[in-house]
Structures are given as C-alpha cells and as structure tokens.
Amino acid sequence: MIDCEHYQNYKGPNLTLAQIWKDENEKLNITEYIKEFYGYENNWNGKLYTYDDIFPGRDHKYKFYIEFIDETGRKHWFHGIVGLSDQFFNPPLATPMNQK
C-alpha cells in the first residue's frame, strides 16, 4: 500500500455491497472486510492498496463487484477481475459527496 493524496482529499458514498467469486454460483459477501479498507471517511483511508492487500490469496480467476449508495439514493458500482498480487488496486471514485 502507498499513501495517495487524491484519496486523502476524497469522501465518497457509503459502501453497501462487496462480493468476490470464482464461480458464479459461489459469491462470497466481503462487504464488512472491504469497509475496513474503504475507511470511516469513505476515502480508502487515503491509500492505494495492492490486489494482495484487498484480496489476499486470490488471483485472476476471481471476479469482484463493489457497490455504493450516495445520500440521494443513487447507486455507484464497479466490477473487475483480481489483478496481479503486487499490482495496485485503483478503484474508480464515485461522484464525491464532499470534496475537501
């Protein structure tokens, strides 16, 4: 992980769902786990994490889906495939609720 000034100045919508799966029939809900990284300020704790930080022990065979709901009820989401363990997981930022 590394500090990221862009994330430190960001406050996004509330994270409401995070899932990971290798097989479509076996989705694992990892919402509470991912919230630890997303942080109390909804800013990824001001850091960029590696895929191994976020999805330890998972590789390109795994897909993920992450969803957020903003204060107006609008849903923001993104999905992808787990990258290389030392590659940075750089999630897109939703429309900020509060930009410092």
Gaussian input, Z-matrix of N, CA and C with variables (Angstrom, degrees):
# hf/3-21g

backbone

0 1
 N
 C     1     B1
 C     2     B2     1     A1
 N     3     B3     2     A2     1     D1
 C     4     B4     3     A3     2     D2
 C     5     B5     4     A4     3     D3
 N     6     B6     5     A5     4     D4
 C     7     B7     6     A6     5     D5
 C     8     B8     7     A7     6     D6
 N     9     B9     8     A8     7     D7
 C    10    B10     9     A9     8     D8
 C    11    B11    10    A10     9     D9
 N    12    B12    11    A11    10    D10
 C    13    B13    12    A12    11    D11
 C    14    B14    13    A13    12    D12
 N    15    B15    14    A14    13    D13
 C    16    B16    15    A15    14    D14
 C    17    B17    16    A16    15    D15
 N    18    B18    17    A17    16    D16
 C    19    B19    18    A18    17    D17
 C    20    B20    19    A19    18    D18
 N    21    B21    20    A20    19    D19
 C    22    B22    21    A21    20    D20
 C    23    B23    22    A22    21    D21
 N    24    B24    23    A23    22    D22
 C    25    B25    24    A24    23    D23
 C    26    B26    25    A25    24    D24
 N    27    B27    26    A26    25    D25
 C    28    B28    27    A27    26    D26
 C    29    B29    28    A28    27    D27
 N    30    B30    29    A29    28    D28
 C    31    B31    30    A30    29    D29
 C    32    B32    31    A31    30    D30
 N    33    B33    32    A32    31    D31
 C    34    B34    33    A33    32    D32
 C    35    B35    34    A34    33    D33
 N    36    B36    35    A35    34    D34
 C    37    B37    36    A36    35    D35
 C    38    B38    37    A37    36    D36
 N    39    B39    38    A38    37    D37
 C    40    B40    39    A39    38    D38
 C    41    B41    40    A40    39    D39
 N    42    B42    41    A41    40    D40
 C    43    B43    42    A42    41    D41
 C    44    B44    43    A43    42    D42
 N    45    B45    44    A44    43    D43
 C    46    B46    45    A45    44    D44
 C    47    B47    46    A46    45    D45
 N    48    B48    47    A47    46    D46
 C    49    B49    48    A48    47    D47
 C    50    B50    49    A49    48    D48
 N    51    B51    50    A50    49    D49
 C    52    B52    51    A51    50    D50
 C    53    B53    52    A52    51    D51
 N    54    B54    53    A53    52    D52
 C    55    B55    54    A54    53    D53
 C    56    B56    55    A55    54    D54
 N    57    B57    56    A56    55    D55
 C    58    B58    57    A57    56    D56
 C    59    B59    58    A58    57    D57
 N    60    B60    59    A59    58    D58
 C    61    B61    60    A60    59    D59
 C    62    B62    61    A61    60    D60
 N    63    B63    62    A62    61    D61
 C    64    B64    63    A63    62    D62
 C    65    B65    64    A64    63    D63
 N    66    B66    65    A65    64    D64
 C    67    B67    66    A66    65    D65
 C    68    B68    67    A67    66    D66
 N    69    B69    68    A68    67    D67
 C    70    B70    69    A69    68    D68
 C    71    B71    70    A70    69    D69
 N    72    B72    71    A71    70    D70
 C    73    B73    72    A72    71    D71
 C    74    B74    73    A73    72    D72
 N    75    B75    74    A74    73    D73
 C    76    B76    75    A75    74    D74
 C    77    B77    76    A76    75    D75
 N    78    B78    77    A77    76    D76
 C    79    B79    78    A78    77    D77
 C    80    B80    79    A79    78    D78
 N    81    B81    80    A80    79    D79
 C    82    B82    81    A81    80    D80
 C    83    B83    82    A82    81    D81
 N    84    B84    83    A83    82    D82
 C    85    B85    84    A84    83    D83
 C    86    B86    85    A85    84    D84
 N    87    B87    86    A86    85    D85
 C    88    B88    87    A87    86    D86
 C    89    B89    88    A88    87    D87
 N    90    B90    89    A89    88    D88
 C    91    B91    90    A90    89    D89
 C    92    B92    91    A91    90    D90
 N    93    B93    92    A92    91    D91
 C    94    B94    93    A93    92    D92
 C    95    B95    94    A94    93    D93
 N    96    B96    95    A95    94    D94
 C    97    B97    96    A96    95    D95
 C    98    B98    97    A97    96    D96
 N    99    B99    98    A98    97    D97
 C   100   B100    99    A99    98    D98
 C   101   B101   100   A100    99    D99
 N   102   B102   101   A101   100   D100
 C   103   B103   102   A102   101   D101
 C   104   B104   103   A103   102   D102
 N   105   B105   104   A104   103   D103
 C   106   B106   105   A105   104   D104
 C   107   B107   106   A106   105   D105
 N   108   B108   107   A107   106   D106
 C   109   B109   108   A108   107   D107
 C   110   B110   109   A109   108   D108
 N   111   B111   110   A110   109   D109
 C   112   B112   111   A111   110   D110
 C   113   B113   112   A112   111   D111
 N   114   B114   113   A113   112   D112
 C   115   B115   114   A114   113   D113
 C   116   B116   115   A115   114   D114
 N   117   B117   116   A116   115   D115
 C   118   B118   117   A117   116   D116
 C   119   B119   118   A118   117   D117
 N   120   B120   119   A119   118   D118
 C   121   B121   120   A120   119   D119
 C   122   B122   121   A121   120   D120
 N   123   B123   122   A122   121   D121
 C   124   B124   123   A123   122   D122
 C   125   B125   124   A124   123   D123
 N   126   B126   125   A125   124   D124
 C   127   B127   126   A126   125   D125
 C   128   B128   127   A127   126   D126
 N   129   B129   128   A128   127   D127
 C   130   B130   129   A129   128   D128
 C   131   B131   130   A130   129   D129
 N   132   B132   131   A131   130   D130
 C   133   B133   132   A132   131   D131
 C   134   B134   133   A133   132   D132
 N   135   B135   134   A134   133   D133
 C   136   B136   135   A135   134   D134
 C   137   B137   136   A136   135   D135
 N   138   B138   137   A137   136   D136
 C   139   B139   138   A138   137   D137
 C   140   B140   139   A139   138   D138
 N   141   B141   140   A140   139   D139
 C   142   B142   141   A141   140   D140
 C   143   B143   142   A142   141   D141
 N   144   B144   143   A143   142   D142
 C   145   B145   144   A144   143   D143
 C   146   B146   145   A145   144   D144
 N   147   B147   146   A146   145   D145
 C   148   B148   147   A147   146   D146
 C   149   B149   148   A148   147   D147
 N   150   B150   149   A149   148   D148
 C   151   B151   150   A150   149   D149
 C   152   B152   151   A151   150   D150
 N   153   B153   152   A152   151   D151
 C   154   B154   153   A153   152   D152
 C   155   B155   154   A154   153   D153
 N   156   B156   155   A155   154   D154
 C   157   B157   156   A156   155   D155
 C   158   B158   157   A157   156   D156
 N   159   B159   158   A158   157   D157
 C   160   B160   159   A159   158   D158
 C   161   B161   160   A160   159   D159
 N   162   B162   161   A161   160   D160
 C   163   B163   162   A162   161   D161
 C   164   B164   163   A163   162   D162
 N   165   B165   164   A164   163   D163
 C   166   B166   165   A165   164   D164
 C   167   B167   166   A166   165   D165
 N   168   B168   167   A167   166   D166
 C   169   B169   168   A168   167   D167
 C   170   B170   169   A169   168   D168
 N   171   B171   170   A170   169   D169
 C   172   B172   171   A171   170   D170
 C   173   B173   172   A172   171   D171
 N   174   B174   173   A173   172   D172
 C   175   B175   174   A174   173   D173
 C   176   B176   175   A175   174   D174
 N   177   B177   176   A176   175   D175
 C   178   B178   177   A177   176   D176
 C   179   B179   178   A178   177   D177
 N   180   B180   179   A179   178   D178
 C   181   B181   180   A180   179   D179
 C   182   B182   181   A181   180   D180
 N   183   B183   182   A182   181   D181
 C   184   B184   183   A183   182   D182
 C   185   B185   184   A184   183   D183
 N   186   B186   185   A185   184   D184
 C   187   B187   186   A186   185   D185
 C   188   B188   187   A187   186   D186
 N   189   B189   188   A188   187   D187
 C   190   B190   189   A189   188   D188
 C   191   B191   190   A190   189   D189
 N   192   B192   191   A191   190   D190
 C   193   B193   192   A192   191   D191
 C   194   B194   193   A193   192   D192
 N   195   B195   194   A194   193   D193
 C   196   B196   195   A195   194   D194
 C   197   B197   196   A196   195   D195
 N   198   B198   197   A197   196   D196
 C   199   B199   198   A198   197   D197
 C   200   B200   199   A199   198   D198
 N   201   B201   200   A200   199   D199
 C   202   B202   201   A201   200   D200
 C   203   B203   202   A202   201   D201
 N   204   B204   203   A203   202   D202
 C   205   B205   204   A204   203   D203
 C   206   B206   205   A205   204   D204
 N   207   B207   206   A206   205   D205
 C   208   B208   207   A207   206   D206
 C   209   B209   208   A208   207   D207
 N   210   B210   209   A209   208   D208
 C   211   B211   210   A210   209   D209
 C   212   B212   211   A211   210   D210
 N   213   B213   212   A212   211   D211
 C   214   B214   213   A213   212   D212
 C   215   B215   214   A214   213   D213
 N   216   B216   215   A215   214   D214
 C   217   B217   216   A216   215   D215
 C   218   B218   217   A217   216   D216
 N   219   B219   218   A218   217   D217
 C   220   B220   219   A219   218   D218
 C   221   B221   220   A220   219   D219
 N   222   B222   221   A221   220   D220
 C   223   B223   222   A222   221   D221
 C   224   B224   223   A223   222   D222
 N   225   B225   224   A224   223   D223
 C   226   B226   225   A225   224   D224
 C   227   B227   226   A226   225   D225
 N   228   B228   227   A227   226   D226
 C   229   B229   228   A228   227   D227
 C   230   B230   229   A229   228   D228
 N   231   B231   230   A230   229   D229
 C   232   B232   231   A231   230   D230
 C   233   B233   232   A232   231   D231
 N   234   B234   233   A233   232   D232
 C   235   B235   234   A234   233   D233
 C   236   B236   235   A235   234   D234
 N   237   B237   236   A236   235   D235
 C   238   B238   237   A237   236   D236
 C   239   B239   238   A238   237   D237
 N   240   B240   239   A239   238   D238
 C   241   B241   240   A240   239   D239
 C   242   B242   241   A241   240   D240
 N   243   B243   242   A242   241   D241
 C   244   B244   243   A243   242   D242
 C   245   B245   244   A244   243   D243
 N   246   B246   245   A245   244   D244
 C   247   B247   246   A246   245   D245
 C   248   B248   247   A247   246   D246
 N   249   B249   248   A248   247   D247
 C   250   B250   249   A249   248   D248
 C   251   B251   250   A250   249   D249
 N   252   B252   251   A251   250   D250
 C   253   B253   252   A252   251   D251
 C   254   B254   253   A253   252   D252
 N   255   B255   254   A254   253   D253
 C   256   B256   255   A255   254   D254
 C   257   B257   256   A256   255   D255
 N   258   B258   257   A257   256   D256
 C   259   B259   258   A258   257   D257
 C   260   B260   259   A259   258   D258
 N   261   B261   260   A260   259   D259
 C   262   B262   261   A261   260   D260
 C   263   B263   262   A262   261   D261
 N   264   B264   263   A263   262   D262
 C   265   B265   264   A264   263   D263
 C   266   B266   265   A265   264   D264
 N   267   B267   266   A266   265   D265
 C   268   B268   267   A267   266   D266
 C   269   B269   268   A268   267   D267
 N   270   B270   269   A269   268   D268
 C   271   B271   270   A270   269   D269
 C   272   B272   271   A271   270   D270
 N   273   B273   272   A272   271   D271
 C   274   B274   273   A273   272   D272
 C   275   B275   274   A274   273   D273
 N   276   B276   275   A275   274   D274
 C   277   B277   276   A276   275   D275
 C   278   B278   277   A277   276   D276
 N   279   B279   278   A278   277   D277
 C   280   B280   279   A279   278   D278
 C   281   B281   280   A280   279   D279
 N   282   B282   281   A281   280   D280
 C   283   B283   282   A282   281   D281
 C   284   B284   283   A283   282   D282
 N   285   B285   284   A284   283   D283
 C   286   B286   285   A285   284   D284
 C   287   B287   286   A286   285   D285
 N   288   B288   287   A287   286   D286
 C   289   B289   288   A288   287   D287
 C   290   B290   289   A289   288   D288
 N   291   B291   290   A290   289   D289
 C   292   B292   291   A291   290   D290
 C   293   B293   292   A292   291   D291
 N   294   B294   293   A293   292   D292
 C   295   B295   294   A294   293   D293
 C   296   B296   295   A295   294   D294
 N   297   B297   296   A296   295   D295
 C   298   B298   297   A297   296   D296
 C   299   B299   298   A298   297   D297

   B1=1.4433
   B2=1.5211
   B3=1.3329
   B4=1.4619
   B5=1.5298
   B6=1.3211
   B7=1.4615
   B8=1.5220
   B9=1.3219
   B10=1.4636
   B11=1.5230
   B12=1.3173
   B13=1.4615
   B14=1.5282
   B15=1.3338
   B16=1.4651
   B17=1.5309
   B18=1.3252
   B19=1.4580
   B20=1.5250
   B21=1.3265
   B22=1.4606
   B23=1.5245
   B24=1.3203
   B25=1.4620
   B26=1.5261
   B27=1.2915
   B28=1.4635
   B29=1.5246
   B30=1.3107
   B31=1.4727
   B32=1.5151
   B33=1.3057
   B34=1.4489
   B35=1.5096
   B36=1.3100
   B37=1.4656
   B38=1.5245
   B39=1.3158
   B40=1.4634
   B41=1.5178
   B42=1.3177
   B43=1.4501
   B44=1.5250
   B45=1.3266
   B46=1.4618
   B47=1.5285
   B48=1.3356
   B49=1.4633
   B50=1.5235
   B51=1.3134
   B52=1.4684
   B53=1.5273
   B54=1.3174
   B55=1.4623
   B56=1.5236
   B57=1.3183
   B58=1.4632
   B59=1.5256
   B60=1.3247
   B61=1.4549
   B62=1.5167
   B63=1.3092
   B64=1.4571
   B65=1.5200
   B66=1.3168
   B67=1.4550
   B68=1.5240
   B69=1.3027
   B70=1.4715
   B71=1.5281
   B72=1.3146
   B73=1.4630
   B74=1.5243
   B75=1.3287
   B76=1.4647
   B77=1.5247
   B78=1.3284
   B79=1.4539
   B80=1.5188
   B81=1.3257
   B82=1.4516
   B83=1.5243
   B84=1.3261
   B85=1.4555
   B86=1.5232
   B87=1.3364
   B88=1.4668
   B89=1.5295
   B90=1.3151
   B91=1.4604
   B92=1.5229
   B93=1.3067
   B94=1.4688
   B95=1.5253
   B96=1.3142
   B97=1.4664
   B98=1.5334
   B99=1.3214
   B100=1.4704
   B101=1.5259
   B102=1.3250
   B103=1.4710
   B104=1.5228
   B105=1.3222
   B106=1.4659
   B107=1.5263
   B108=1.3118
   B109=1.4614
   B110=1.5258
   B111=1.3154
   B112=1.4781
   B113=1.5208
   B114=1.3141
   B115=1.4527
   B116=1.5149
   B117=1.3147
   B118=1.4588
   B119=1.5280
   B120=1.3200
   B121=1.4630
   B122=1.5297
   B123=1.3185
   B124=1.4733
   B125=1.5325
   B126=1.3298
   B127=1.4654
   B128=1.5309
   B129=1.3164
   B130=1.4623
   B131=1.5291
   B132=1.3372
   B133=1.4667
   B134=1.5266
   B135=1.3320
   B136=1.4668
   B137=1.5150
   B138=1.3252
   B139=1.4661
   B140=1.5319
   B141=1.3176
   B142=1.4549
   B143=1.5229
   B144=1.3120
   B145=1.4579
   B146=1.5159
   B147=1.3228
   B148=1.4552
   B149=1.5333
   B150=1.3073
   B151=1.4644
   B152=1.5236
   B153=1.3325
   B154=1.4570
   B155=1.5252
   B156=1.3443
   B157=1.4607
   B158=1.5298
   B159=1.3288
   B160=1.4657
   B161=1.5289
   B162=1.3243
   B163=1.4688
   B164=1.5361
   B165=1.3352
   B166=1.4672
   B167=1.5287
   B168=1.3282
   B169=1.4588
   B170=1.5207
   B171=1.3255
   B172=1.4747
   B173=1.5288
   B174=1.3360
   B175=1.4610
   B176=1.5247
   B177=1.3176
   B178=1.4654
   B179=1.5292
   B180=1.2944
   B181=1.4666
   B182=1.5269
   B183=1.3366
   B184=1.4636
   B185=1.5216
   B186=1.3218
   B187=1.4691
   B188=1.5232
   B189=1.3339
   B190=1.4553
   B191=1.5235
   B192=1.3254
   B193=1.4647
   B194=1.5193
   B195=1.3393
   B196=1.4638
   B197=1.5226
   B198=1.3378
   B199=1.4685
   B200=1.5287
   B201=1.3240
   B202=1.4561
   B203=1.5323
   B204=1.3263
   B205=1.4641
   B206=1.5242
   B207=1.3466
   B208=1.4599
   B209=1.5272
   B210=1.3158
   B211=1.4704
   B212=1.5281
   B213=1.3361
   B214=1.4686
   B215=1.5254
   B216=1.3433
   B217=1.4568
   B218=1.5172
   B219=1.3225
   B220=1.4742
   B221=1.5222
   B222=1.3297
   B223=1.4588
   B224=1.5311
   B225=1.3236
   B226=1.4623
   B227=1.5272
   B228=1.3112
   B229=1.4576
   B230=1.5191
   B231=1.3168
   B232=1.4603
   B233=1.5174
   B234=1.3012
   B235=1.4537
   B236=1.5170
   B237=1.2938
   B238=1.4581
   B239=1.5089
   B240=1.3205
   B241=1.4584
   B242=1.5221
   B243=1.3095
   B244=1.4581
   B245=1.5338
   B246=1.3280
   B247=1.4609
   B248=1.5167
   B249=1.3128
   B250=1.4589
   B251=1.5197
   B252=1.3121
   B253=1.4643
   B254=1.5224
   B255=1.3287
   B256=1.4676
   B257=1.5310
   B258=1.3135
   B259=1.4685
   B260=1.5256
   B261=1.3441
   B262=1.4570
   B263=1.5241
   B264=1.3223
   B265=1.4574
   B266=1.5268
   B267=1.3245
   B268=1.4600
   B269=1.5251
   B270=1.3419
   B271=1.4664
   B272=1.5226
   B273=1.3237
   B274=1.4667
   B275=1.5247
   B276=1.3039
   B277=1.4621
   B278=1.5204
   B279=1.3170
   B280=1.4597
   B281=1.5207
   B282=1.2970
   B283=1.4659
   B284=1.5085
   B285=1.3232
   B286=1.4675
   B287=1.5119
   B288=1.3237
   B289=1.4662
   B290=1.5200
   B291=1.3352
   B292=1.4437
   B293=1.5263
   B294=1.3046
   B295=1.4588
   B296=1.5141
   B297=1.3264
   B298=1.4643
   B299=1.5181
   A1=108.72
   A2=114.52
   A3=120.80
   A4=108.78
   A5=115.93
   A6=120.04
   A7=109.13
   A8=115.67
   A9=121.25
   A10=108.64
   A11=117.05
   A12=121.81
   A13=111.58
   A14=116.84
   A15=119.99
   A16=111.33
   A17=116.58
   A18=120.24
   A19=111.95
   A20=117.67
   A21=120.63
   A22=111.35
   A23=117.88
   A24=122.44
   A25=112.13
   A26=117.28
   A27=123.15
   A28=110.37
   A29=116.26
   A30=121.24
   A31=106.11
   A32=115.95
   A33=121.38
   A34=113.73
   A35=115.96
   A36=121.37
   A37=111.48
   A38=115.58
   A39=121.06
   A40=111.44
   A41=115.73
   A42=121.79
   A43=107.90
   A44=117.43
   A45=120.63
   A46=113.94
   A47=117.44
   A48=119.22
   A49=109.81
   A50=115.56
   A51=122.05
   A52=107.28
   A53=115.09
   A54=120.62
   A55=109.35
   A56=115.14
   A57=121.62
   A58=107.51
   A59=116.30
   A60=119.59
   A61=110.99
   A62=113.40
   A63=122.71
   A64=107.92
   A65=114.62
   A66=123.12
   A67=107.32
   A68=117.30
   A69=122.99
   A70=112.76
   A71=116.91
   A72=120.83
   A73=113.56
   A74=117.35
   A75=120.73
   A76=111.40
   A77=117.16
   A78=121.22
   A79=109.74
   A80=115.46
   A81=121.97
   A82=108.92
   A83=116.95
   A84=121.71
   A85=108.09
   A86=117.07
   A87=122.31
   A88=110.82
   A89=117.08
   A90=122.43
   A91=112.07
   A92=118.16
   A93=120.61
   A94=111.23
   A95=117.00
   A96=121.43
   A97=110.19
   A98=117.91
   A99=121.97
   A100=110.89
   A101=117.44
   A102=120.23
   A103=111.74
   A104=117.87
   A105=120.60
   A106=110.54
   A107=117.35
   A108=121.91
   A109=111.15
   A110=116.76
   A111=120.99
   A112=110.18
   A113=116.99
   A114=122.58
   A115=115.57
   A116=113.72
   A117=122.36
   A118=111.73
   A119=117.08
   A120=122.05
   A121=112.81
   A122=117.99
   A123=122.47
   A124=111.36
   A125=115.89
   A126=119.95
   A127=112.60
   A128=117.62
   A129=122.96
   A130=110.49
   A131=115.91
   A132=122.55
   A133=112.29
   A134=115.69
   A135=120.60
   A136=113.75
   A137=117.11
   A138=120.31
   A139=112.33
   A140=114.18
   A141=122.20
   A142=106.15
   A143=116.72
   A144=122.52
   A145=110.09
   A146=116.25
   A147=119.57
   A148=108.86
   A149=115.82
   A150=119.09
   A151=110.48
   A152=117.38
   A153=119.34
   A154=111.48
   A155=118.29
   A156=120.58
   A157=110.44
   A158=115.73
   A159=121.87
   A160=111.86
   A161=116.69
   A162=121.96
   A163=110.05
   A164=118.31
   A165=119.94
   A166=112.27
   A167=113.70
   A168=119.63
   A169=114.54
   A170=117.38
   A171=120.68
   A172=108.94
   A173=116.35
   A174=120.95
   A175=110.40
   A176=116.12
   A177=122.43
   A178=113.91
   A179=118.41
   A180=121.37
   A181=111.77
   A182=116.19
   A183=121.68
   A184=111.67
   A185=114.39
   A186=122.19
   A187=107.96
   A188=115.62
   A189=119.65
   A190=110.53
   A191=115.01
   A192=123.83
   A193=106.66
   A194=116.78
   A195=121.11
   A196=108.67
   A197=115.28
   A198=121.63
   A199=110.24
   A200=114.78
   A201=123.13
   A202=108.50
   A203=116.57
   A204=121.98
   A205=107.21
   A206=116.59
   A207=119.13
   A208=111.06
   A209=116.44
   A210=121.09
   A211=112.98
   A212=117.99
   A213=120.67
   A214=111.59
   A215=116.72
   A216=121.19
   A217=113.34
   A218=117.12
   A219=121.19
   A220=109.84
   A221=116.19
   A222=122.42
   A223=109.48
   A224=116.01
   A225=124.21
   A226=105.61
   A227=117.32
   A228=118.87
   A229=110.23
   A230=114.67
   A231=121.02
   A232=107.74
   A233=115.70
   A234=121.04
   A235=108.91
   A236=115.91
   A237=119.42
   A238=111.95
   A239=113.89
   A240=122.79
   A241=106.84
   A242=116.76
   A243=121.19
   A244=108.81
   A245=115.36
   A246=121.32
   A247=112.01
   A248=115.44
   A249=121.26
   A250=110.23
   A251=116.79
   A252=120.82
   A253=113.35
   A254=118.90
   A255=120.94
   A256=113.07
   A257=117.47
   A258=122.63
   A259=108.79
   A260=117.01
   A261=119.55
   A262=111.91
   A263=114.58
   A264=123.92
   A265=104.81
   A266=116.97
   A267=122.26
   A268=108.81
   A269=116.97
   A270=119.58
   A271=111.91
   A272=116.02
   A273=119.05
   A274=109.79
   A275=116.15
   A276=120.79
   A277=108.96
   A278=115.75
   A279=121.72
   A280=108.67
   A281=116.03
   A282=119.19
   A283=107.92
   A284=118.14
   A285=119.82
   A286=113.08
   A287=115.03
   A288=120.07
   A289=108.97
   A290=116.38
   A291=120.21
   A292=107.65
   A293=117.08
   A294=121.93
   A295=107.94
   A296=117.56
   A297=121.70
   A298=110.46
   D1=152.38
   D2=176.30
   D3=-138.66
   D4=152.91
   D5=174.66
   D6=-68.08
   D7=146.04
   D8=-178.84
   D9=-137.07
   D10=109.56
   D11=-177.06
   D12=-58.21
   D13=-37.21
   D14=-179.15
   D15=-59.96
   D16=-43.44
   D17=178.83
   D18=-70.84
   D19=-31.46
   D20=179.87
   D21=-64.94
   D22=-25.42
   D23=-179.55
   D24=-100.29
   D25=21.87
   D26=-174.30
   D27=-123.09
   D28=142.60
   D29=169.74
   D30=-137.75
   D31=111.00
   D32=-174.81
   D33=-98.63
   D34=-175.67
   D35=178.68
   D36=-71.18
   D37=168.65
   D38=-178.85
   D39=-71.69
   D40=133.31
   D41=175.82
   D42=-75.19
   D43=126.19
   D44=-175.89
   D45=-117.35
   D46=-19.53
   D47=-178.94
   D48=-157.14
   D49=135.78
   D50=172.25
   D51=-140.91
   D52=129.78
   D53=-179.20
   D54=-134.33
   D55=151.74
   D56=172.92
   D57=-137.60
   D58=146.49
   D59=179.53
   D60=-157.89
   D61=152.07
   D62=173.18
   D63=-104.78
   D64=-36.49
   D65=178.51
   D66=-120.92
   D67=130.13
   D68=-176.75
   D69=-50.79
   D70=-29.09
   D71=-177.89
   D72=-83.87
   D73=-5.16
   D74=-176.30
   D75=-128.26
   D76=58.41
   D77=178.54
   D78=-74.48
   D79=134.51
   D80=179.65
   D81=-106.96
   D82=125.85
   D83=178.36
   D84=-80.44
   D85=115.92
   D86=-179.25
   D87=-118.87
   D88=25.63
   D89=-175.53
   D90=-55.53
   D91=-53.00
   D92=-176.45
   D93=-64.29
   D94=-36.27
   D95=178.00
   D96=-64.27
   D97=-46.83
   D98=-178.51
   D99=-67.66
   D100=-32.10
   D101=177.75
   D102=-58.59
   D103=-30.08
   D104=177.01
   D105=-61.53
   D106=-37.46
   D107=178.92
   D108=-79.93
   D109=-38.27
   D110=-179.42
   D111=-66.18
   D112=-34.01
   D113=170.59
   D114=85.56
   D115=165.78
   D116=-179.38
   D117=-63.53
   D118=-32.83
   D119=-179.32
   D120=-89.79
   D121=5.66
   D122=-179.25
   D123=55.11
   D124=45.43
   D125=-176.81
   D126=-136.59
   D127=24.99
   D128=-177.49
   D129=55.43
   D130=30.06
   D131=179.97
   D132=55.47
   D133=25.10
   D134=178.55
   D135=69.61
   D136=24.49
   D137=-175.16
   D138=-133.45
   D139=157.52
   D140=166.10
   D141=-103.58
   D142=132.41
   D143=-178.83
   D144=-110.40
   D145=156.51
   D146=172.83
   D147=-81.05
   D148=163.75
   D149=175.50
   D150=-59.96
   D151=-34.77
   D152=179.14
   D153=-68.74
   D154=-31.10
   D155=174.89
   D156=-63.78
   D157=-46.86
   D158=-174.02
   D159=-80.34
   D160=-43.04
   D161=-176.16
   D162=-124.55
   D163=67.12
   D164=-175.30
   D165=-60.19
   D166=135.48
   D167=177.29
   D168=76.22
   D169=3.51
   D170=179.09
   D171=-104.15
   D172=151.95
   D173=-179.94
   D174=-131.20
   D175=-165.04
   D176=-175.21
   D177=-62.51
   D178=-8.07
   D179=177.40
   D180=-78.62
   D181=-10.00
   D182=-177.63
   D183=-103.89
   D184=140.53
   D185=174.84
   D186=-111.18
   D187=156.46
   D188=177.83
   D189=-137.87
   D190=158.67
   D191=178.00
   D192=-141.80
   D193=130.03
   D194=179.24
   D195=-131.58
   D196=133.46
   D197=-173.33
   D198=-128.87
   D199=145.61
   D200=-179.71
   D201=-133.57
   D202=153.49
   D203=174.06
   D204=-127.33
   D205=126.54
   D206=-179.81
   D207=-88.03
   D208=179.20
   D209=-174.29
   D210=-67.26
   D211=-14.70
   D212=176.82
   D213=-93.41
   D214=-2.19
   D215=-178.04
   D216=91.44
   D217=0.92
   D218=-179.77
   D219=-73.40
   D220=136.20
   D221=179.76
   D222=-91.24
   D223=134.21
   D224=173.14
   D225=-121.68
   D226=140.32
   D227=-179.06
   D228=-154.79
   D229=161.34
   D230=170.81
   D231=-151.78
   D232=161.11
   D233=179.23
   D234=-146.01
   D235=166.37
   D236=179.58
   D237=-178.30
   D238=-169.08
   D239=178.15
   D240=-116.61
   D241=139.65
   D242=179.27
   D243=-60.36
   D244=131.94
   D245=-179.85
   D246=-90.06
   D247=-167.46
   D248=177.89
   D249=-62.55
   D250=148.40
   D251=-172.86
   D252=-57.90
   D253=-34.95
   D254=-178.80
   D255=-95.60
   D256=1.14
   D257=177.59
   D258=-78.28
   D259=143.53
   D260=-179.62
   D261=-77.55
   D262=131.95
   D263=173.12
   D264=-82.70
   D265=110.27
   D266=-173.69
   D267=-119.43
   D268=80.39
   D269=-175.12
   D270=-68.46
   D271=147.50
   D272=175.68
   D273=-66.61
   D274=147.70
   D275=178.16
   D276=-93.33
   D277=130.91
   D278=176.48
   D279=-71.67
   D280=167.57
   D281=174.19
   D282=-52.53
   D283=120.58
   D284=-175.52
   D285=-63.89
   D286=142.13
   D287=173.77
   D288=-81.22
   D289=-31.05
   D290=-178.45
   D291=-152.95
   D292=109.78
   D293=177.80
   D294=-98.35
   D295=123.03
   D296=-179.65
   D297=-76.09

